[in-house]
Structure formats: C-alpha cells, structure tokens
Amino acid sequence: MASEELLGGHQAIVAALPTVSTVHPQISAGTCARLREAFLRTGYHVDGVVDALGGVAHAALGRGEPELAARASRDAGELGTLIRLFLLGLTEPAKAVTAAFAPLSVEDAVEAELLRADSDGYRAALDVRPHGDDESSWWVISDLDSDVLGHPVGEDHVLGVGHASLSLVRATSRQDVDTLLDVGTGNGVQALHASKHARRITATDVSGRALALAAATFRLNELDVELCHGEWFAPVARRRFDQIVCNPPFVVGPPRVDYTYRDSGLAGDDASALVVRQLPGFLNEGGVGQLLASWLHVDGEDWAERVARWLPAETDAWFVQRDVADPGLYVGTWLRDAGIDPRSPEGRAKSGDWLDWFTEQKVDGIGFGFVTLRRAGGQTPTVVCEDLRQAYDDPLGAEAARWLDRVEWLRANGGSLLDVRFVVPPTVLLESVDEPSDEGWLTTVRRLHRTDGPGWQHEVDELASRLLAGCRGALPLEDLIELLAAAQGLDAEELAASALPVVRELVRHGMLVPAGSSAL
C-alpha cells in the first residue's frame, strides 16, 4: 500500500501548543514537514521497514533481538540508516545521516533534539518510529527507553507505544463520532487512531514534555488536534464529548510520583477511581468512554464490588479484568520498566517501601483491565464486572460496541423477551464433558462456548440446552418454553421465570440474538 494512502489524507496543521512551563524539545512545523518528506522519500514507514527487514528480522526486533535487523538493514541504503538510528539506537556516520535526513539538515535535526552528535557520527536523541494498523501508517515521537539510554529514564519521560497503549487501541470502539477527548495523551498514539473515526480531537496531559512531543507527532502526521495542558479533566471543564479515551497513570501503590507517565500521586487505585467517577460527566448523552484501569484486590473484599462503588449514577459500565498480578511480581515488573535493577540498592529500597505499603493495605493482588462507560441518561444502568483472563485474539473494541448495543436492546425489549424469535449464532458451540458410569457415559458438564470475541463460556443444564436447540428463529421464546414444559411435565410459567435470566445473560454476551438482527 502506498504511504500516501496509509497516512489517510489529513492535511490540516496541528493546533498551537499552549504555553506550559516545560515545552522542550520544540520541533517546529517546518522541521516536521522536512522530516516527513525525508521519511516518505526513503520509505521509512510501516510497510517500508517490514519490506526492508523481512518478516523474520522484523519479528525478532519486536522481541528485543536486534542483530537480524541490523544485518538486514545493511542493504537498505538510506532507509537502513534511519532504521539503525531510530529502531536500533546505533551511531551512524555523519555523511550517511546527512543523506538520509535530506531535505532536513543535520544541524536543524540536532537543534530540534531529534539527533545528537556522537564521536564521528550521530545518534537518535528521540525515539521516532513508524506505527500503524491494517489500513494506516503514522510516526510516533517519544523519549528513548532505558535500554538505549543505558540508565533509568527521567521523571518526565514520555513513553513510547507499549503493550498498554496497544491494548487500549484494540479495546476502543471505532464508530464515527464528532468529538473525542484523549485524556493523558502521552505521545499521542490514541489520538492517531482516533483520527480515523473522530472529526474533532482534543488531547490533554499534565506533562508539558508529553504535550511538546505529542504536538510534534501530530505535526509530523499532518493532523489537526487541539492540545490542552492540565490535570485530569480540568483543561476541559464544562465541555462534553461524544467519546473519551484515557490511558491514565494507573500504577498502584504509595502516593508518590517517580514517573509522570505511570504515577498519579494518588494512593492505591485512586487514580483509576477518579477517572471512572468523573469521566461520565464529560460525555454527551449516550457518549462512550473507554480506559485502562487497575484495582486492588484487598483481603476480604470482592474486587467487583470495589470498582462498582466508583460509578456515578446513570452510567452503564463494563469492567473487564484481564489479569491479576501478585504484589511481588507487580513491583519487580514496574521497576524493570523504568530501567531499575530490583537487585540494586535503589531497587531494594523502592521494592521494600512498595511491598510494605501493600502489606499495610492488606493487598493480595492487583487487577488490571479495561473499562467501558456510557452515559445512560435517565435509564436504569447496567453494570457488569467480568473476569476474562482467558486468551483471545479478537480486539475488544468492536465487542465493547456490540456489548453496549445489546445492553440497550435488552433495556428496550427486556419486558417482552417471550415474544422474540431467537437464534443461536453459528459461532456458538455446545460442549459436553462426560465421565464413565455403570450405564455408560454420563454427561457431567454442558457448556456453551462462543468461539469468537472474548470466547465467553456458560454452563447450562439439560433443560437449557434443549430450549436453546429450538432457537432457530421459527418460534417465539414463549412457544418454545410451553413446548418444552409440556414435554417435561413442568409448569410453563415456572420454567419461563427460571429461563429468562439465562436468556438475558446469553443475549448480553452475544450467544443468543434476535432473529434477523445483524447489529447485535
């Protein structure tokens, strides 16, 4: 695919960066325009890098194994120079860098803090790398990580596109909207993806450095994004949006700020609680918010009850727990993320303080996952907390949008489900677990399994499986219940009363849908 097509055709210039206390480095619109020209000329974009390295070397680079990529880049000319500079963190000769950066001069690149002199050549001073999806390609500007720097990152470090950012990208629904707010934009990656479905984008951050690099990211990609400086939702007070995305500083622990990209200064999971509590108030009626969040697993307390208490009134909410970490593993992971060796004196001291706090708060685990919120507006809200730690490949964003559609359908039709003709989608299977008995095989477990989406599973009894077998769109649910009740010698009203809660849950999970409906 041609790079011009990948960029999506946005031609507007990024909005002026607001005055903040720290705005370094400043990469001007002219510098970004010339850098963009150099990248397009050399093929330094998603497809170009993959083509130059080949699938095997590119995959190895993604695993943190650079040697294959270094070898493959030797035959890639000026593109190879950019790959070694920005993706491998190597020093390149001055002559090669000058040629690769043209029409941007090396002197201007150094002044913009994109490059720095190093012995007889130049090294990257910022991380600038292609990023994209199946349809689009952009460039993202961030700070170099600790592996390239050779020492821990600074407090105002601007993180690159990591696993958390990518997981939120995949968990965000992509229906067309007029206005979208990206809270805590960081390097701007969420806003890049939002540019494909949102007409107007506003991005905020408490970090002046993050806003400076995000502004450069948007200029480099020729995107028009409004940037606002400040904490949480303060920069957009009294405004509302159709959609909000947020990758907050959700690391839990003592109330301190070691790194602005991950630490909020609030104790425990108060940062996640703050976002969940305040976000719906900045949504238009029916607007949707999606965020990453962490929550404490406290001894003697149910995690679902804990997070449900964060919600304001009239808010549909879907909490999806994707992982639960042991406190020791959690602390070690985040220390290494910042480039701190847990075995060092600094690492031991930080670990001790962190683990002491967890012990004092009776924390036996840290949950992590996604939250989808919708401003229900006078409707009785639906709140569901689910543990989805099983492996699945489908992006959660599309499923979250359908989940909200199904919740709305149930709200509108919940009182008349008996009149509906249902079908079981072809992606839903009935599995059974049988064990040997004196009379042959005895079925001990019947389980519905949705093979797409998050792979939901529901155990059902024999009566439920027979009822679902009749759901082929020919008869309304009431008729199927009456036929089953007559065949089993049961009371139809009692059978309906026990079946309806199961039907609602299966509809919510897309395992039972109204006949003729493709939207759910």
C-alpha positions in Angstrom: 0.0 0.0 0.0 1.4 3.4 -0.9 2.5 5.6 2.0 0.2 8.5 0.9 -2.8 6.1 1.3 -1.6 4.9 4.7 -1.5 8.4 6.0 -5.2 8.9 5.5 -5.0 12.2 3.6 -5.1 14.6 6.6 -3.8 17.9 5.6 -4.6 20.2 8.5 -1.9 21.7 10.7 -1.8 20.9 14.4 -3.2 23.5 16.7 -0.8 25.8 18.5 0.7 24.3 21.7 -0.5 26.1 24.8 2.0 27.9 26.9 3.3 25.5 29.6 6.3 25.5 31.9 8.3 23.0 30.0 8.0 22.5 26.3 11.3 21.0 25.3 12.1 19.8 22.8 10.3 22.1 20.4 10.1 20.6 16.9 8.6 23.2 14.6 6.1 22.7 11.8 8.8 23.4 9.2 11.1 20.8 10.8 8.3 18.2 10.8 7.4 18.9 7.2 11.0 18.3 6.1 11.4 15.3 8.3 8.2 13.9 6.8 9.5 14.4 3.3 12.7 12.5 4.2 10.7 9.6 5.7 8.4 9.4 2.6 11.4 9.6 0.3 13.4 6.9 2.0 10.4 4.6 2.7 10.7 4.9 6.5 7.1 3.9 7.2 5.4 0.7 8.4 5.4 -1.1 5.0 8.9 0.1 4.1 10.5 -1.1 7.3 8.9 -4.5 7.1 9.9 -4.9 3.4 13.5 -3.8 4.2 13.9 -6.1 7.1 11.8 -9.1 6.1 9.3 -10.8 8.3 11.8 -12.9 10.4 14.1 -10.0 11.3 11.2 -7.7 11.9 9.6 -10.2 14.3 13.0 -10.6 16.1 13.3 -6.9 16.5 9.8 -6.9 18.1 11.1 -9.5 20.6 14.1 -7.2 21.5 16.6 -9.2 19.4 18.2 -6.6 17.1 21.0 -8.5 15.4 19.0 -9.8 12.5 17.5 -6.4 11.8 21.0 -4.8 11.9 22.2 -7.3 9.3 19.1 -6.8 7.1 19.4 -3.1 7.2 22.9 -3.1 5.7 21.4 -3.4 2.2 18.6 -0.9 2.7 20.5 2.3 1.8 19.2 5.5 3.4 16.3 3.6 4.9 18.8 1.3 6.6 20.4 4.4 8.1 17.1 5.5 9.6 16.3 2.0 10.9 19.7 1.8 12.6 19.4 5.3 14.1 15.8 5.1 15.4 15.0 1.4 15.8 18.3 0.0 16.8 19.8 3.0 18.7 23.1 2.9 16.8 25.6 5.6 15.9 25.7 6.4 12.1 28.3 8.2 10.1 27.7 11.9 9.5 27.7 11.6 5.7 25.0 8.8 5.8 22.8 10.7 8.3 23.0 13.9 6.2 21.9 12.0 3.1 19.0 10.1 4.9 17.6 13.3 6.5 17.6 15.5 3.4 15.9 17.9 2.9 16.1 18.4 6.7 19.6 19.4 7.6 21.5 17.6 10.3 22.1 20.9 12.1 18.3 21.6 12.3 17.7 18.0 13.5 20.2 18.5 16.3 18.7 21.8 17.2 15.3 20.1 17.4 16.8 17.4 19.6 16.0 14.7 17.1 19.7 13.9 16.9 22.8 14.3 19.0 26.5 14.2 17.9 28.3 11.1 19.0 32.1 10.6 18.3 32.3 10.7 14.5 28.6 10.5 13.7 25.1 10.9 15.1 22.7 9.1 17.4 19.0 9.5 17.8 18.1 11.8 20.7 14.4 10.9 20.5 12.5 7.8 19.5 10.8 8.3 16.2 9.3 5.2 14.7 6.6 4.1 12.3 3.3 2.8 13.8 0.2 1.7 12.1 -2.7 -0.8 11.7 -4.0 -2.7 8.8 -5.1 0.4 6.9 -3.0 3.4 8.2 0.6 4.3 9.0 1.9 7.1 11.2 5.1 8.1 13.0 5.2 8.4 16.8 7.7 10.6 18.7 8.7 9.7 22.2 11.7 9.5 24.6 14.3 6.9 24.3 13.8 4.0 26.7 16.3 2.9 29.4 17.8 0.1 27.2 19.0 2.7 24.7 19.9 5.4 27.3 21.9 3.0 29.4 20.4 4.4 32.6 16.9 4.8 34.2 14.6 7.2 32.5 13.8 10.7 33.8 10.8 11.7 35.8 9.2 13.4 32.8 9.9 10.5 30.5 7.4 10.2 27.6 6.8 6.6 27.0 6.7 5.0 23.5 4.0 2.8 22.1 4.0 0.0 24.7 1.7 -3.0 25.4 -0.7 -0.9 27.5 -1.1 1.6 24.7 -1.7 -1.1 22.1 -4.2 -2.9 24.3 -6.2 0.3 24.7 -6.1 0.8 20.9 -7.6 -2.6 20.5 -10.2 -2.1 23.2 -11.5 1.2 21.8 -14.7 1.2 19.8 -14.4 2.9 16.4 -17.9 4.2 15.4 -17.8 7.6 13.8 -18.1 10.5 16.3 -18.0 14.3 16.1 -15.9 15.0 19.2 -13.3 12.8 21.0 -11.2 13.6 24.1 -7.9 11.8 24.7 -7.1 12.3 28.4 -3.4 11.8 29.2 -2.3 11.7 25.6 1.4 11.0 26.2 3.0 10.5 22.8 -0.4 10.9 21.1 -0.9 7.4 19.8 -4.6 7.1 20.9 -5.4 10.4 19.1 -3.7 9.0 15.9 -6.0 6.0 15.8 -9.0 8.3 16.8 -8.3 10.4 13.7 -9.8 7.7 11.6 -13.3 7.9 13.2 -13.4 11.3 15.1 -14.0 14.6 13.3 -12.6 16.8 16.1 -10.0 15.6 18.6 -8.9 17.2 21.9 -5.9 15.8 23.8 -4.7 16.7 27.3 -1.8 15.9 29.5 -0.3 17.1 32.8 3.2 16.8 31.4 4.5 19.8 29.3 7.1 17.5 27.7 4.4 15.0 26.7 2.4 17.8 25.1 5.5 19.0 23.2 6.2 15.6 21.8 2.6 14.9 21.1 2.4 18.2 19.2 5.4 17.1 17.1 3.8 13.7 16.5 0.6 15.4 15.2 2.6 17.9 13.0 4.6 15.1 11.5 1.4 13.3 10.6 -0.4 16.4 9.5 -3.2 16.0 12.0 -5.2 18.8 13.5 -5.5 18.1 17.2 -6.4 20.6 20.0 -3.9 20.3 22.8 -4.6 21.3 26.4 -2.4 21.3 29.5 -3.5 20.3 33.0 -4.5 17.5 35.3 -7.2 15.0 34.6 -10.4 16.7 33.3 -9.6 20.3 34.4 -8.5 21.5 31.0 -11.9 20.7 29.5 -14.1 21.8 32.4 -17.8 22.4 31.4 -17.2 20.7 28.0 -18.7 17.4 26.8 -17.6 14.9 24.1 -19.1 12.0 22.2 -16.2 9.7 23.1 -13.4 9.8 25.7 -10.3 7.5 25.8 -7.9 7.5 28.6 -4.7 5.7 29.4 -4.2 7.2 32.9 -1.2 6.8 35.2 -2.7 3.7 36.7 0.2 2.1 38.6 -1.0 1.4 42.2 1.0 1.8 45.3 2.1 4.6 47.8 1.1 8.2 46.9 4.2 9.3 45.1 5.3 10.4 41.6 8.5 8.8 40.4 7.5 9.0 36.7 4.7 11.1 35.4 3.7 8.6 32.7 2.7 6.0 35.2 2.4 7.6 38.7 -0.6 9.8 39.7 0.5 10.9 43.2 -2.7 9.3 44.5 -2.7 6.3 46.8 -3.6 2.8 45.7 -6.2 2.7 42.9 -7.5 6.2 43.5 -6.3 7.3 40.0 -8.5 4.7 38.3 -11.4 5.5 40.7 -11.1 9.2 39.9 -11.3 8.7 36.1 -14.2 6.3 36.4 -16.1 8.6 38.7 -15.5 11.8 36.7 -15.4 10.7 33.1 -19.2 10.2 32.5 -19.8 13.8 33.5 -17.8 14.9 30.4 -19.8 12.7 28.0 -22.7 13.8 25.8 -25.9 11.8 26.3 -25.2 8.3 25.0 -21.5 9.1 24.8 -18.9 6.3 25.5 -15.7 6.3 27.5 -13.0 3.7 27.4 -9.9 3.4 29.6 -7.3 1.2 31.1 -7.5 0.8 34.8 -6.1 -1.0 37.8 -7.8 -2.0 41.0 -6.7 -3.5 44.3 -7.6 -7.0 45.4 -7.9 -6.4 49.2 -8.2 -9.3 51.6 -11.9 -9.9 52.4 -13.2 -7.6 49.7 -14.7 -8.5 46.3 -13.0 -6.6 43.5 -16.2 -6.2 41.6 -18.0 -4.5 44.5 -15.0 -2.3 44.9 -15.0 -0.9 41.3 -18.8 -0.7 41.1 -18.7 1.8 44.0 -16.7 4.2 41.8 -19.5 4.7 39.4 -21.7 7.8 39.2 -25.4 7.3 38.8 -27.0 6.6 35.3 -23.8 5.1 33.9 -23.7 1.8 32.0 -20.4 0.1 32.8 -18.5 -3.0 31.7 -15.4 -3.8 33.7 -13.2 -6.5 32.1 -10.4 -7.9 34.3 -7.6 -9.2 32.1 -5.0 -10.0 34.7 -4.3 -10.2 38.4 -0.7 -9.8 39.5 1.0 -10.9 42.7 2.3 -7.8 44.6 5.9 -9.0 44.4 5.7 -9.7 40.6 4.0 -6.3 40.1 6.7 -4.3 41.9 9.5 -6.1 40.0 7.8 -5.6 36.7 7.4 -1.8 37.1 11.0 -1.3 38.5 12.4 -3.0 35.4 10.0 -0.9 33.2 11.8 2.2 34.5 15.3 0.7 34.0 15.9 0.0 37.7 17.5 -3.3 38.6 15.5 -4.8 41.5 18.8 -6.2 42.9 20.4 -2.8 43.1 20.4 -0.8 46.4 17.9 1.6 44.8 15.7 -1.3 43.6 15.8 -2.9 47.0 14.8 0.3 48.8 11.9 1.0 46.4 10.7 -2.6 46.5 10.7 -2.5 50.3 8.7 0.7 50.5 6.2 -0.6 47.9 5.7 -4.0 49.4 5.4 -2.6 52.9 2.5 -0.4 51.6 0.8 -3.4 50.0 1.1 -5.3 53.3 -0.3 -2.4 55.3 -3.3 -2.1 53.0 -3.9 -5.9 53.0 -3.4 -6.1 49.2 -3.1 -9.6 47.9 -3.3 -8.8 44.2 -3.6 -6.1 41.6 -6.2 -6.4 38.9 -5.8 -4.8 35.5 -8.2 -4.4 32.7 -10.5 -2.3 30.5 -13.5 -0.2 31.5 -16.2 0.8 29.1 -18.7 3.5 30.3 -21.8 5.0 28.7 -23.8 8.0 29.9 -27.3 6.3 30.2 -29.3 9.5 30.8 -32.3 8.7 32.9 -32.2 4.9 32.1 -31.7 2.2 34.6 -28.0 1.5 34.2 -26.4 -1.9 33.6 -23.2 -2.6 35.5 -21.2 -5.8 34.7 -17.8 -6.9 36.1 -16.3 -9.9 34.4 -13.1 -11.8 34.7 -11.8 -12.5 31.2 -8.3 -13.8 31.8 -8.5 -16.4 29.1 -6.6 -15.9 25.9 -8.4 -14.5 22.9 -7.3 -12.7 19.8 -10.2 -10.6 18.7 -9.9 -6.9 19.5 -12.2 -5.9 22.4 -13.2 -2.6 20.9 -15.7 -4.0 18.4 -17.1 -6.3 21.1 -17.5 -3.4 23.5 -19.6 -1.5 21.0 -21.8 -4.5 20.4 -22.0 -5.1 24.2 -23.4 -1.6 24.6 -25.9 -2.3 21.7 -27.0 -5.5 23.3 -27.5 -3.8 26.7 -29.6 -1.1 25.0 -31.6 -3.7 23.2 -32.3 -5.6 26.5 -33.3 -2.3 28.1 -35.8 -1.6 25.3 -37.1 -5.2 25.0 -36.5 -6.7 28.4 -40.2 -6.8 29.3 -41.2 -8.7 26.1 -38.5 -11.3 25.6 -41.1 -14.0 25.4 -42.3 -12.6 22.1 -38.9 -12.6 20.5 -37.7 -15.2 18.0 -34.1 -16.0 18.9 -31.3 -17.8 17.1 -28.1 -19.2 18.4 -25.2 -17.8 16.2 -23.1 -20.3 14.3 -20.0 -19.3 16.3 -21.6 -20.7 19.5 -21.0 -24.4 20.3 -22.3 -26.7 22.9 -19.6 -28.7 24.6 -20.0 -31.6 27.0 -17.8 -33.4 29.5 -18.8 -37.0 30.0 -17.5 -39.4 32.6 -17.8 -43.2 32.6 -20.6 -44.7 34.7 -22.2 -48.1 35.3 -24.7 -47.3 32.5 -22.1 -45.9 30.0 -21.1 -42.3 29.5 -22.7 -39.7 31.9 -22.7 -36.0 31.0 -21.5 -34.0 33.9 -20.9 -30.6 32.3 -22.7 -28.9 29.4 -21.0 -25.7 28.3 -21.9 -23.1 25.7 -18.8 -21.7 24.1 -18.7 -18.6 21.9 -15.7 -19.2 19.6 -15.3 -15.6 18.5 -15.0 -12.4 20.5 -13.7 -12.9 24.1 -14.6 -16.6 24.0 -17.3 -16.5 26.6 -18.5 -19.7 28.2 -21.6 -20.5 30.1 -22.5 -23.8 31.8 -26.1 -24.8 31.1 -28.3 -27.7 32.3 -30.1 -30.2 30.1 -33.3 -28.2 30.0 -31.5 -25.0 28.9 -29.6 -26.9 26.2 -32.9 -28.3 24.9 -34.5 -24.8 24.9 -31.6 -23.4 23.0 -31.8 -26.2 20.5 -35.2 -24.8 19.4 -33.9 -21.3 19.0 -33.8 -21.2 15.2 -35.9 -18.2 14.5 -39.1 -20.0 13.8 -41.0 -19.8 17.0 -41.1 -17.1 19.7 -39.4 -17.9 23.0 -42.8 -18.3 24.8 -43.9 -21.1 22.4 -40.6 -22.9 22.9 -40.9 -22.8 26.6 -44.5 -24.1 26.5 -43.5 -27.0 24.2 -40.5 -27.9 26.5 -42.7 -27.6 29.6 -45.3 -29.9 28.1 -42.7 -32.5 27.1 -41.1 -32.5 30.5 -44.3 -32.3 32.6 -43.3 -28.9 34.0 -45.2 -25.7 34.7 -44.6 -23.2 31.8 -44.7 -20.1 34.0 -42.1 -21.5 36.4 -39.9 -22.6 33.5 -40.2 -19.2 32.0 -39.2 -17.5 35.3 -36.1 -19.6 35.5 -35.2 -19.3 31.8 -35.5 -15.5 31.3 -32.4 -14.6 33.5 -30.3 -17.1 31.5 -31.6 -15.7 28.2 -30.7 -12.1 29.2 -27.2 -13.2 30.1 -26.7 -15.0 26.8 -28.1 -12.1 24.9 -25.7 -9.7 26.7 -22.8 -12.0 25.6 -23.9 -12.3 22.0 -24.6 -16.1 22.4 -28.3 -15.7 21.7 -29.6 -13.0 19.2 -32.9 -11.8 17.9 -33.7 -13.5 14.5 -32.9 -11.2 11.6 -30.6 -8.9 13.7 -27.1 -8.4 12.4 -26.3 -5.4 14.7 -26.0 -7.4 17.9 
